[in-house]
Amino acid sequence: MGFRRNGPLTAFRIVDGRFPMLDGGGAAKCGGRWNSVGVPIVYASLKFAGATLEKRVQSGPKIPANQVVSQITIPETVLIEQIEAGDLPADWRNHDVQTREIGDRWFRERRSVALIVPSAVVMPFPELNVLLNPEHPDFLHILASPPEPVDWDTRLFQ
């Protein structure tokens, strides 16, 4: 299903500043909720708070070092698809195999450069994440702002 918007879409991505912002290498190396090992999907969130929650879940109790954030701009001229939580099996948050199959298929078919998916971090009103396909022809139209250091509130890690 297409994602309706007026104008460009802005998303946020937090990464270790020692690595490229938009290559998908980390996800390809380790896999993720929406991709298998070897599939270079780039993960971002529609809100900075959502990106922060995702990073907190991944990092554990230690404040992650070297983190930077960029605003990702997806122009209105490219197709974006969306999967809503209600379109997924009821237990999707507990079964990464299901979501990996969806993400891997989307990546391989190259139907769109971006896929909006629900975040598994909080429910019933999930944040929305954006998956980007760096091998899609429209990926060259996606821009990232210069990275800025993330200033963590230490209460997130207590």
QUICOR-V607857 format. One record per residue. OMEGA is omega in radians with two decimals (999 if undefined). BURIAL is 1 if it has 24 or more other ideal C-beta (glycine too) atoms within 12 Angstrom, else 0. D_FIRST is the distance of its C-alpha to the first C-alpha in Angstrom with 1 decimal. Layout:
# QUICOR-V607857
OMEGA:BURIAL:D_FIRST
OMEGA:BURIAL:D_FIRST
This chain:
# QUICOR-V607857
3.13:0:0.0
3.12:0:3.8
-3.10:1:6.7
3.10:0:9.5
3.01:0:12.9
-3.12:0:16.3
-3.14:0:18.1
3.10:0:17.9
3.09:1:16.4
3.07:1:19.2
-3.09:1:19.1
3.12:1:22.2
3.08:1:23.5
-3.13:1:26.8
2.96:1:28.6
-3.05:0:32.2
3.11:0:33.6
-3.06:0:35.4
-3.14:0:32.3
-3.10:0:29.9
-2.93:1:27.1
-3.09:1:24.3
-3.14:0:25.3
-3.08:1:23.6
3.13:0:27.0
3.11:1:27.4
3.12:1:24.2
-3.12:1:25.3
-3.01:0:28.7
-2.99:0:27.9
-3.13:0:24.4
-3.14:1:22.3
-3.03:1:20.0
3.10:1:17.1
3.07:1:19.3
3.02:1:22.5
3.14:0:25.7
-3.13:0:25.7
-3.01:1:22.1
3.08:1:22.3
3.06:1:19.2
-3.13:1:19.9
3.03:1:19.1
3.12:1:19.1
-3.14:1:18.5
3.12:1:17.5
3.09:1:21.0
3.11:1:24.4
3.11:0:25.2
3.09:1:22.2
3.12:1:23.3
3.11:1:26.8
3.13:1:26.0
-3.14:1:24.3
3.13:1:27.4
3.13:1:29.7
-3.10:1:28.3
-2.97:1:28.7
-3.08:0:32.1
-2.99:0:34.1
-3.08:0:37.1
3.08:0:38.2
-3.11:0:37.2
-3.12:1:35.4
2.99:0:37.5
-3.07:0:36.6
3.08:1:33.1
3.12:1:31.7
3.02:1:28.6
2.96:1:26.8
-3.14:1:24.4
3.13:1:21.6
3.11:1:20.4
-3.04:1:17.2
-3.11:0:17.8
-3.10:0:15.8
-3.12:0:16.2
-3.13:1:13.9
3.03:1:10.2
3.06:1:8.5
3.11:1:5.4
2.97:1:5.6
3.12:1:7.1
-3.12:0:9.4
-3.14:1:12.9
3.11:0:12.9
-3.08:0:10.5
3.06:1:13.2
-3.06:0:16.7
-3.07:0:19.1
-3.04:0:21.2
-3.11:1:18.6
-3.09:0:20.6
-3.06:0:23.6
-3.13:0:22.3
-3.12:0:21.3
-3.13:0:21.4
-3.09:0:18.2
3.08:1:16.2
3.11:1:18.1
3.12:0:17.1
-3.12:1:13.4
3.13:1:14.2
3.13:1:16.7
3.10:0:14.6
3.14:1:12.0
-3.09:1:15.2
-3.06:0:17.0
3.12:0:14.4
3.14:0:14.0
-3.13:1:10.7
3.11:1:10.5
-3.08:1:13.3
3.09:1:11.7
3.10:1:9.5
-3.09:1:9.9
3.08:1:11.3
3.02:1:13.9
3.12:1:17.5
-2.99:1:19.8
-3.12:1:22.8
3.09:0:22.9
0.27:0:21.6
3.13:0:21.0
-3.01:0:19.5
2.90:1:18.1
3.12:1:18.1
3.07:1:15.0
3.12:1:15.4
3.02:1:14.1
3.12:1:14.5
-3.14:1:15.8
-3.11:1:16.7
3.11:1:20.2
3.09:0:20.4
-3.13:1:17.7
-3.13:0:19.6
-3.10:0:18.0
-3.13:1:19.2
3.11:0:22.5
-3.13:0:21.1
-3.08:1:20.4
3.05:0:23.5
3.07:1:25.2
3.04:0:28.0
-3.12:0:31.3
3.08:1:31.3
3.12:0:33.2
3.06:0:34.9
3.10:1:33.5
-3.05:0:36.1
2.93:0:35.6
-3.04:0:37.0
3.10:0:39.1
3.07:0:38.4
-3.02:0:35.1
3.12:0:37.1
999:0:39.9
